[in-house]
Amino acid sequence: MLKLVFAVVALSIFCRWALGKWPWEYLRPVPTRSQAVFKARKLLGVEDGAGRDEIIAAHRRLTTLVHPDKGGTNAAMQEANAARDLLLDELPLPHGGAEG
């Protein structure tokens, strides 16, 4: 029994080292776009239906806290930028506007 526990631990550590994830991380469901939008709104602190100006203002407030020059991390800054971009992509096109 102890050999089995040791083998599972060793395989888990090898998986983390070789693939960059723990084995149980592969069991999580892939987030859907609606879940990503929900998380982006939560991160930026904006309500459903927030407009472009509100999203940009919330992004600016967040980036003043998480910017690497202010003691934050690159990962936090990238997450803030991705949240802003996702929410801006979710906005309807301006009336009469065409994309492209």
MMTF fields as JSON, N, C-alpha, C and O atoms, coordinates in Angstrom:
{
  "mmtfVersion": "1.0.0",
  "mmtfProducer": "UNKNOWN",
  "numBonds": 399,
  "numAtoms": 400,
  "numGroups": 100,
  "numChains": 1,
  "numModels": 1,
  "chainsPerModel": [1],
  "groupsPerChain": [100],
  "chainIdList": ["A"],
  "bondAtomList": [4, 2, 8, 6, 12, 10, 16, 14, 20, 18, 24, 22, 28, 26, 32, 30, 36, 34, 40, 38, 44, 42, 48, 46, 52, 50, 56, 54, 60, 58, 64, 62, 68, 66, 72, 70, 76, 74, 80, 78, 84, 82, 88, 86, 92, 90, 96, 94, 100, 98, 104, 102, 108, 106, 112, 110, 116, 114, 120, 118, 124, 122, 128, 126, 132, 130, 136, 134, 140, 138, 144, 142, 148, 146, 152, 150, 156, 154, 160, 158, 164, 162, 168, 166, 172, 170, 176, 174, 180, 178, 184, 182, 188, 186, 192, 190, 196, 194, 200, 198, 204, 202, 208, 206, 212, 210, 216, 214, 220, 218, 224, 222, 228, 226, 232, 230, 236, 234, 240, 238, 244, 242, 248, 246, 252, 250, 256, 254, 260, 258, 264, 262, 268, 266, 272, 270, 276, 274, 280, 278, 284, 282, 288, 286, 292, 290, 296, 294, 300, 298, 304, 302, 308, 306, 312, 310, 316, 314, 320, 318, 324, 322, 328, 326, 332, 330, 336, 334, 340, 338, 344, 342, 348, 346, 352, 350, 356, 354, 360, 358, 364, 362, 368, 366, 372, 370, 376, 374, 380, 378, 384, 382, 388, 386, 392, 390, 396, 394],
  "bondOrderList": [1, 1, 1, 1, 1, 1, 1, 1, 1, 1, 1, 1, 1, 1, 1, 1, 1, 1, 1, 1, 1, 1, 1, 1, 1, 1, 1, 1, 1, 1, 1, 1, 1, 1, 1, 1, 1, 1, 1, 1, 1, 1, 1, 1, 1, 1, 1, 1, 1, 1, 1, 1, 1, 1, 1, 1, 1, 1, 1, 1, 1, 1, 1, 1, 1, 1, 1, 1, 1, 1, 1, 1, 1, 1, 1, 1, 1, 1, 1, 1, 1, 1, 1, 1, 1, 1, 1, 1, 1, 1, 1, 1, 1, 1, 1, 1, 1, 1, 1],
  "groupList": [{"groupName": "MET", "atomNameList": ["N", "CA", "C", "O"], "elementList": ["N", "C", "C", "O"], "formalChargeList": [0, 0, 0, 0], "bondAtomList": [1, 0, 2, 1, 3, 2], "bondOrderList": [1, 1, 2], "singleLetterCode": "M", "chemCompType": "L-PEPTIDE LINKING"}, {"groupName": "LEU", "atomNameList": ["N", "CA", "C", "O"], "elementList": ["N", "C", "C", "O"], "formalChargeList": [0, 0, 0, 0], "bondAtomList": [1, 0, 2, 1, 3, 2], "bondOrderList": [1, 1, 2], "singleLetterCode": "L", "chemCompType": "L-PEPTIDE LINKING"}, {"groupName": "LYS", "atomNameList": ["N", "CA", "C", "O"], "elementList": ["N", "C", "C", "O"], "formalChargeList": [0, 0, 0, 0], "bondAtomList": [1, 0, 2, 1, 3, 2], "bondOrderList": [1, 1, 2], "singleLetterCode": "K", "chemCompType": "L-PEPTIDE LINKING"}, {"groupName": "VAL", "atomNameList": ["N", "CA", "C", "O"], "elementList": ["N", "C", "C", "O"], "formalChargeList": [0, 0, 0, 0], "bondAtomList": [1, 0, 2, 1, 3, 2], "bondOrderList": [1, 1, 2], "singleLetterCode": "V", "chemCompType": "L-PEPTIDE LINKING"}, {"groupName": "PHE", "atomNameList": ["N", "CA", "C", "O"], "elementList": ["N", "C", "C", "O"], "formalChargeList": [0, 0, 0, 0], "bondAtomList": [1, 0, 2, 1, 3, 2], "bondOrderList": [1, 1, 2], "singleLetterCode": "F", "chemCompType": "L-PEPTIDE LINKING"}, {"groupName": "ALA", "atomNameList": ["N", "CA", "C", "O"], "elementList": ["N", "C", "C", "O"], "formalChargeList": [0, 0, 0, 0], "bondAtomList": [1, 0, 2, 1, 3, 2], "bondOrderList": [1, 1, 2], "singleLetterCode": "A", "chemCompType": "L-PEPTIDE LINKING"}, {"groupName": "SER", "atomNameList": ["N", "CA", "C", "O"], "elementList": ["N", "C", "C", "O"], "formalChargeList": [0, 0, 0, 0], "bondAtomList": [1, 0, 2, 1, 3, 2], "bondOrderList": [1, 1, 2], "singleLetterCode": "S", "chemCompType": "L-PEPTIDE LINKING"}, {"groupName": "ILE", "atomNameList": ["N", "CA", "C", "O"], "elementList": ["N", "C", "C", "O"], "formalChargeList": [0, 0, 0, 0], "bondAtomList": [1, 0, 2, 1, 3, 2], "bondOrderList": [1, 1, 2], "singleLetterCode": "I", "chemCompType": "L-PEPTIDE LINKING"}, {"groupName": "CYS", "atomNameList": ["N", "CA", "C", "O"], "elementList": ["N", "C", "C", "O"], "formalChargeList": [0, 0, 0, 0], "bondAtomList": [1, 0, 2, 1, 3, 2], "bondOrderList": [1, 1, 2], "singleLetterCode": "C", "chemCompType": "L-PEPTIDE LINKING"}, {"groupName": "ARG", "atomNameList": ["N", "CA", "C", "O"], "elementList": ["N", "C", "C", "O"], "formalChargeList": [0, 0, 0, 0], "bondAtomList": [1, 0, 2, 1, 3, 2], "bondOrderList": [1, 1, 2], "singleLetterCode": "R", "chemCompType": "L-PEPTIDE LINKING"}, {"groupName": "TRP", "atomNameList": ["N", "CA", "C", "O"], "elementList": ["N", "C", "C", "O"], "formalChargeList": [0, 0, 0, 0], "bondAtomList": [1, 0, 2, 1, 3, 2], "bondOrderList": [1, 1, 2], "singleLetterCode": "W", "chemCompType": "L-PEPTIDE LINKING"}, {"groupName": "GLY", "atomNameList": ["N", "CA", "C", "O"], "elementList": ["N", "C", "C", "O"], "formalChargeList": [0, 0, 0, 0], "bondAtomList": [1, 0, 2, 1, 3, 2], "bondOrderList": [1, 1, 2], "singleLetterCode": "G", "chemCompType": "PEPTIDE LINKING"}, {"groupName": "PRO", "atomNameList": ["N", "CA", "C", "O"], "elementList": ["N", "C", "C", "O"], "formalChargeList": [0, 0, 0, 0], "bondAtomList": [1, 0, 2, 1, 3, 2], "bondOrderList": [1, 1, 2], "singleLetterCode": "P", "chemCompType": "L-PEPTIDE LINKING"}, {"groupName": "GLU", "atomNameList": ["N", "CA", "C", "O"], "elementList": ["N", "C", "C", "O"], "formalChargeList": [0, 0, 0, 0], "bondAtomList": [1, 0, 2, 1, 3, 2], "bondOrderList": [1, 1, 2], "singleLetterCode": "E", "chemCompType": "L-PEPTIDE LINKING"}, {"groupName": "TYR", "atomNameList": ["N", "CA", "C", "O"], "elementList": ["N", "C", "C", "O"], "formalChargeList": [0, 0, 0, 0], "bondAtomList": [1, 0, 2, 1, 3, 2], "bondOrderList": [1, 1, 2], "singleLetterCode": "Y", "chemCompType": "L-PEPTIDE LINKING"}, {"groupName": "THR", "atomNameList": ["N", "CA", "C", "O"], "elementList": ["N", "C", "C", "O"], "formalChargeList": [0, 0, 0, 0], "bondAtomList": [1, 0, 2, 1, 3, 2], "bondOrderList": [1, 1, 2], "singleLetterCode": "T", "chemCompType": "L-PEPTIDE LINKING"}, {"groupName": "GLN", "atomNameList": ["N", "CA", "C", "O"], "elementList": ["N", "C", "C", "O"], "formalChargeList": [0, 0, 0, 0], "bondAtomList": [1, 0, 2, 1, 3, 2], "bondOrderList": [1, 1, 2], "singleLetterCode": "Q", "chemCompType": "L-PEPTIDE LINKING"}, {"groupName": "ASP", "atomNameList": ["N", "CA", "C", "O"], "elementList": ["N", "C", "C", "O"], "formalChargeList": [0, 0, 0, 0], "bondAtomList": [1, 0, 2, 1, 3, 2], "bondOrderList": [1, 1, 2], "singleLetterCode": "D", "chemCompType": "L-PEPTIDE LINKING"}, {"groupName": "HIS", "atomNameList": ["N", "CA", "C", "O"], "elementList": ["N", "C", "C", "O"], "formalChargeList": [0, 0, 0, 0], "bondAtomList": [1, 0, 2, 1, 3, 2], "bondOrderList": [1, 1, 2], "singleLetterCode": "H", "chemCompType": "L-PEPTIDE LINKING"}, {"groupName": "ASN", "atomNameList": ["N", "CA", "C", "O"], "elementList": ["N", "C", "C", "O"], "formalChargeList": [0, 0, 0, 0], "bondAtomList": [1, 0, 2, 1, 3, 2], "bondOrderList": [1, 1, 2], "singleLetterCode": "N", "chemCompType": "L-PEPTIDE LINKING"}],
  "groupTypeList": [0, 1, 2, 1, 3, 4, 5, 3, 3, 5, 1, 6, 7, 4, 8, 9, 10, 5, 1, 11, 2, 10, 12, 10, 13, 14, 1, 9, 12, 3, 12, 15, 9, 6, 16, 5, 3, 4, 2, 5, 9, 2, 1, 1, 11, 3, 13, 17, 11, 5, 11, 9, 17, 13, 7, 7, 5, 5, 18, 9, 9, 1, 15, 15, 1, 3, 18, 12, 17, 2, 11, 11, 15, 19, 5, 5, 0, 16, 13, 5, 19, 5, 5, 9, 17, 1, 1, 1, 17, 13, 1, 12, 1, 12, 18, 11, 11, 5, 13, 11],
  "groupIdList": [1, 2, 3, 4, 5, 6, 7, 8, 9, 10, 11, 12, 13, 14, 15, 16, 17, 18, 19, 20, 21, 22, 23, 24, 25, 26, 27, 28, 29, 30, 31, 32, 33, 34, 35, 36, 37, 38, 39, 40, 41, 42, 43, 44, 45, 46, 47, 48, 49, 50, 51, 52, 53, 54, 55, 56, 57, 58, 59, 60, 61, 62, 63, 64, 65, 66, 67, 68, 69, 70, 71, 72, 73, 74, 75, 76, 77, 78, 79, 80, 81, 82, 83, 84, 85, 86, 87, 88, 89, 90, 91, 92, 93, 94, 95, 96, 97, 98, 99, 100],
  "secStructList": [7, 2, 2, 2, 2, 2, 2, 2, 2, 2, 2, 2, 2, 2, 2, 2, 2, 2, 2, 1, 1, 7, 4, 4, 4, 4, 4, 1, 7, 7, 7, 7, 2, 2, 2, 2, 2, 2, 2, 2, 2, 2, 2, 2, 6, 7, 7, 6, 6, 7, 7, 2, 2, 2, 2, 2, 2, 2, 2, 2, 2, 2, 2, 2, 2, 2, 7, 4, 4, 4, 6, 7, 7, 2, 2, 2, 2, 2, 2, 2, 2, 2, 2, 2, 2, 2, 2, 2, 2, 2, 1, 7, 7, 7, 6, 6, 7, 7, 7, 7],
  "xCoordList": [0.822, 0.0, 0.87, 0.577, 1.921, 2.818, 3.505, 3.756, 3.809, 4.42, 3.458, 3.882, 2.18, 1.174, 1.064, 1.008, 1.033, 0.971, 2.209, 2.105, 3.358, 4.604, 4.584, 5.018, 4.083, 4.02, 3.079, 3.401, 1.936, 0.983, 1.601, 1.467, 2.264, 2.914, 4.011, 4.119, 4.814, 5.899, 5.348, 5.881, 4.298, 3.686, 3.078, 3.146, 2.489, 1.918, 3.004, 2.846, 4.082, 5.197, 5.807, 6.141, 5.954, 6.481, 5.55, 6.017, 4.25, 3.275, 3.4, 3.391, 3.515, 3.663, 4.94, 4.943, 6.012, 7.299, 7.292, 7.763, 6.776, 6.845, 5.789, 6.071, 4.578, 3.479, 3.054, 2.279, 3.551, 3.241, 1.938, 1.561, 1.233, -0.024, -0.052, 0.546, -0.781, -1.025, -2.049, -2.873, -2.027, -2.954, -4.427, -5.211, -4.811, -6.217, -6.669, -7.871, -5.734, -6.106, -6.698, -7.415, -6.399, -6.954, -8.419, -9.097, -8.9, -10.278, -11.257, -12.468, -10.746, -11.619, -12.268, -11.631, -13.524, -14.169, -13.583, -13.144, -13.586, -13.096, -14.148, -15.328, -13.731, -14.733, -15.379, -14.728, -16.653, -17.374, -17.189, -16.693, -17.592, -17.454, -18.28, -17.834, -19.472, -20.306, -19.648, -19.754, -18.973, -18.254, -17.075, -16.78, -16.405, -15.28, -15.755, -15.091, -16.901, -17.453, -17.821, -17.554, -18.43, -18.79, -17.542, -17.544, -16.476, -15.242, -14.6, -14.039, -14.68, -14.12, -14.874, -14.258, -16.202, -17.001, -16.658, -16.533, -16.51, -16.186, -14.806, -14.627, -13.845, -12.491, -12.459, -11.82, -13.149, -13.146, -14.154, -14.086, -15.078, -16.052, -17.124, -17.567, -17.547, -18.602, -19.834, -19.743, -20.973, -22.247, -22.512, -21.886, -23.447, -23.916, -24.534, -25.323, -24.19, -24.705, -23.834, -24.222, -22.649, -21.745, -21.312, -21.108, -21.178, -20.774, -19.272, -18.515, -18.856, -17.442, -16.678, -15.619, -17.2, -16.496, -16.355, -15.318, -17.402, -17.353, -16.331, -15.613, -16.262, -15.298, -13.871, -12.998, -13.646, -12.295, -11.893, -10.748, -12.823, -12.515, -12.196, -11.267, -12.964, -12.714, -11.361, -10.642, -11.013, -9.722, -8.587, -7.589, -8.746, -7.709, -7.537, -6.414, -8.649, -8.564, -7.82, -6.975, -8.14, -7.495, -6.011, -5.184, -5.672, -4.267, -3.386, -2.18, -3.964, -3.151, -2.736, -1.755, -3.486, -3.165, -2.266, -1.427, -2.439, -1.743, -0.593, 0.042, -0.306, 0.771, 2.108, 2.351, 2.979, 4.281, 5.114, 5.883, 4.976, 5.717, 5.205, 5.892, 4.021, 3.426, 3.467, 2.791, 4.244, 4.378, 3.52, 3.536, 2.763, 1.946, 2.771, 3.999, 2.082, 2.774, 2.337, 1.289, 3.151, 2.792, 1.532, 0.685, 1.411, 0.236, -1.042, -2.052, -1.014, -2.196, -2.538, -3.711, -1.525, -1.758, -2.355, -3.273, -1.844, -2.379, -3.824, -4.647, -4.136, -5.498, -6.438, -7.557, -5.991, -6.808, -7.041, -8.154, -5.995, -6.136, -7.07, -7.883, -6.951, -7.819, -9.273, -10.173, -9.51, -10.878, -11.451, -12.593, -10.672, -11.127, -11.458, -12.518, -10.55, -10.749, -11.991, -12.757, -12.184, -13.341, -14.641, -15.577, -14.697, -15.924, -16.184, -17.335, -15.135, -15.328, -15.801, -16.599, -15.316, -15.761, -17.221, -17.894, -17.714, -19.097, -20.084, -21.282, -19.595, -20.487, -21.053, -20.371, -22.297, -22.858, -22.156, -21.661, -22.13, -21.529, -22.355, -23.569, -21.698, -22.463, -23.499, -23.291, -24.606, -25.698, -25.182, -24.558, -25.453, -25.042, -23.587, -23.138, -22.832, -21.41, -21.186, -21.998, -20.081, -19.709, -18.314, -17.451, -18.113, -16.811, -15.882, -16.301, -14.631, -13.712, -12.844, -12.0],
  "yCoordList": [-1.188, 0.0, 1.256, 2.222, 1.236, 2.377, 2.603, 3.744, 1.519, 1.642, 2.318, 3.118, 2.006, 2.614, 4.117, 4.908, 4.509, 5.931, 6.649, 7.739, 6.057, 6.648, 6.795, 7.814, 5.783, 5.831, 6.946, 7.651, 7.12, 8.174, 9.545, 10.438, 9.714, 10.992, 11.269, 12.385, 10.27, 10.452, 10.78, 11.659, 10.097, 10.392, 11.785, 12.468, 12.208, 13.553, 14.614, 15.592, 14.419, 15.375, 15.371, 16.431, 14.207, 14.137, 14.854, 15.572, 14.666, 15.333, 16.843, 17.561, 17.33, 18.77, 19.28, 20.351, 18.538, 18.96, 18.901, 19.833, 17.841, 17.649, 18.445, 18.972, 18.54, 19.164, 20.517, 21.236, 20.868, 22.163, 22.219, 23.288, 21.095, 21.052, 19.806, 18.779, 19.935, 18.759, 17.892, 18.421, 16.592, 15.7, 16.068, 15.974, 16.481, 16.796, 18.087, 18.33, 18.917, 20.125, 19.809, 20.629, 18.633, 18.223, 17.788, 17.615, 17.613, 17.182, 18.35, 18.144, 19.575, 20.745, 21.003, 20.829, 21.415, 21.748, 23.029, 23.919, 23.104, 24.297, 25.391, 25.153, 26.599, 27.647, 28.08, 28.131, 28.385, 28.86, 30.371, 31.018, 30.916, 32.356, 33.132, 34.166, 32.644, 33.366, 33.369, 34.353, 32.282, 32.252, 33.219, 33.881, 33.299, 34.221, 35.667, 36.495, 35.976, 37.335, 37.656, 38.761, 36.703, 36.904, 37.208, 38.134, 36.431, 36.638, 37.977, 38.645, 38.373, 39.657, 40.809, 41.764, 40.72, 41.762, 41.836, 42.92, 40.676, 40.636, 41.244, 42.011, 40.902, 41.425, 42.946, 43.627, 43.472, 44.916, 45.636, 46.856, 44.904, 45.514, 46.299, 47.344, 45.798, 46.475, 45.581, 44.356, 46.221, 45.507, 45.032, 45.49, 44.112, 43.673, 44.886, 45.615, 45.097, 46.238, 47.474, 48.543, 47.346, 48.5, 48.931, 48.099, 50.222, 50.768, 50.841, 50.536, 51.248, 51.337, 52.226, 51.835, 53.399, 54.33, 53.767, 53.937, 53.095, 52.504, 51.367, 51.235, 50.552, 49.44, 49.986, 49.487, 50.998, 51.576, 52.235, 52.102, 52.943, 53.572, 52.522, 52.696, 51.435, 50.36, 49.709, 49.363, 49.541, 48.969, 49.872, 49.391, 51.165, 52.111, 52.06, 52.09, 51.984, 51.899, 50.637, 50.674, 49.517, 48.251, 48.266, 47.796, 48.799, 48.767, 49.668, 49.438, 50.687, 51.482, 50.664, 50.987, 49.604, 48.742, 47.567, 47.149, 47.033, 45.785, 45.971, 44.989, 47.197, 47.424, 47.024, 47.294, 46.383, 45.962, 47.117, 46.915, 48.308, 49.46, 49.902, 50.632, 49.473, 49.827, 48.653, 48.68, 47.637, 46.492, 45.303, 44.284, 45.419, 44.303, 43.337, 43.411, 42.437, 41.445, 41.561, 42.128, 41.02, 40.975, 40.144, 40.491, 39.059, 38.19, 38.935, 38.805, 39.708, 40.468, 41.529, 41.779, 42.142, 43.155, 42.514, 43.07, 41.358, 40.655, 40.227, 40.284, 39.803, 39.408, 40.609, 40.487, 41.768, 42.987, 43.39, 43.755, 43.323, 43.672, 42.708, 43.125, 41.428, 40.433, 40.645, 40.5, 40.984, 41.25, 42.457, 42.419, 43.518, 44.707, 44.367, 44.737, 43.663, 43.329, 42.451, 42.655, 41.492, 40.604, 41.383, 41.204, 42.242, 43.003, 43.998, 44.216, 44.597, 45.507, 44.752, 45.276, 43.533, 42.707, 42.306, 42.069, 42.228, 41.839, 42.975, 42.732, 44.198, 45.349, 45.284, 44.853, 45.712, 45.754, 46.843, 47.834, 46.625, 47.626, 48.897, 48.844, 50.058, 51.314, 51.272, 50.618, 51.965, 51.989, 52.46, 53.516, 51.658, 52.02, 51.751, 51.965, 51.277, 51.027, 49.666, 48.753, 49.551, 48.269, 47.932, 48.801, 46.673, 46.23, 46.051, 45.632, 46.375, 46.076, 47.183, 47.087],
  "zCoordList": [0.0, 0.0, 0.0, -0.705, 0.78, 0.85, -0.492, -0.88, -1.198, -2.527, -3.5, -4.334, -3.402, -4.272, -4.011, -4.953, -2.746, -2.384, -2.9, -3.463, -2.717, -3.198, -4.725, -5.262, -5.407, -6.87, -7.337, -8.293, -6.691, -7.059, -6.824, -7.66, -5.715, -5.416, -6.44, -6.948, -6.74, -7.711, -9.094, -9.771, -9.526, -10.823, -10.855, -11.877, -9.756, -9.684, -9.808, -10.538, -9.106, -9.175, -10.573, -11.101, -11.172, -12.536, -13.513, -14.397, -13.364, -14.238, -14.098, -15.099, -12.873, -12.631, -13.269, -13.876, -13.142, -13.684, -15.214, -15.866, -15.781, -17.231, -17.991, -19.067, -17.447, -18.177, -17.61, -18.24, -16.433, -15.85, -15.083, -14.604, -14.949, -14.206, -13.346, -13.667, -12.222, -11.409, -12.126, -12.873, -11.927, -12.649, -12.452, -13.397, -11.255, -10.996, -11.681, -11.792, -12.14, -12.864, -14.237, -14.81, -14.757, -16.044, -15.924, -16.937, -14.712, -14.497, -14.439, -14.514, -14.307, -14.242, -15.595, -16.634, -15.589, -16.866, -17.451, -16.722, -18.752, -19.438, -19.277, -19.533, -18.852, -18.649, -19.963, -21.006, -19.888, -21.061, -21.171, -20.248, -22.303, -22.507, -21.482, -20.985, -21.164, -20.192, -18.81, -18.078, -18.452, -17.183, -17.219, -16.224, -18.359, -18.485, -18.383, -17.76, -18.992, -18.911, -17.469, -16.996, -16.762, -15.359, -14.531, -13.719, -14.734, -13.979, -14.333, -13.465, -15.604, -16.023, -15.354, -14.88, -15.316, -14.645, -13.161, -12.591, -12.553, -11.13, -10.874, -9.929, -11.711, -11.552, -11.674, -10.871, -12.68, -12.892, -12.002, -11.855, -11.413, -10.533, -11.262, -10.785, -12.424, -13.186, -13.255, -13.181, -13.396, -13.48, -14.908, -15.864, -15.018, -16.324, -17.032, -16.432, -18.265, -19.018, -18.917, -19.39, -18.302, -18.202, -19.598, -20.483, -19.782, -21.069, -21.228, -20.306, -22.402, -22.743, -21.759, -21.268, -21.473, -20.587, -19.178, -18.538, -18.696, -17.36, -17.295, -16.303, -18.341, -18.384, -18.406, -17.698, -19.21, -19.313, -17.997, -17.565, -17.356, -16.066, -15.002, -14.213, -14.981, -14.012, -14.281, -13.343, -15.541, -15.905, -15.422, -14.886, -15.612, -15.16, -13.648, -13.145, -12.925, -11.462, -11.042, -10.147, -11.696, -11.341, -11.69, -10.908, -12.852, -13.269, -12.402, -12.31, -11.768, -10.845, -9.631, -8.962, -9.349, -8.208, -8.579, -7.781, -9.787, -10.132, -11.109, -11.493, -11.521, -12.491, -11.876, -10.7, -12.657, -12.12, -11.561, -10.622, -12.112, -11.593, -10.229, -9.515, -9.868, -8.573, -7.598, -6.569, -7.907, -7.013, -7.391, -6.701, -8.487, -8.952, -9.791, -9.82, -10.468, -11.288, -12.744, -13.052, -13.618, -15.042, -15.254, -16.077, -14.518, -14.664, -14.293, -14.985, -13.223, -12.81, -13.847, -14.124, -14.413, -15.448, -16.701, -17.305, -17.089, -18.254, -18.01, -18.923, -16.796, -16.47, -16.552, -17.051, -16.067, -16.139, -17.596, -17.974, -18.403, -19.817, -20.544, -21.369, -20.235, -20.874, -20.471, -21.299, -19.213, -18.748, -19.482, -19.939, -19.595, -20.327, -21.769, -22.275, -22.428, -23.841, -24.034, -24.976, -23.158, -23.271, -23.11, -23.889, -22.104, -21.881, -23.006, -23.385, -23.537, -24.662, -25.905, -26.682, -26.091, -27.226, -27.096, -28.099, -25.865, -25.634, -25.909, -26.054, -25.982, -26.209, -27.624, -28.554, -27.779, -29.126, -29.953, -29.416, -31.275, -32.147, -32.108, -31.915, -32.293, -32.328, -33.446, -34.468, -33.252, -34.223, -35.575, -35.686, -36.6, -37.95, -38.252, -39.378, -37.251, -37.466, -38.085, -37.939, -38.771, -39.369, -38.893, -38.769, -38.632, -38.161, -39.356, -40.435, -39.141, -40.212, -40.503, -41.394]
}
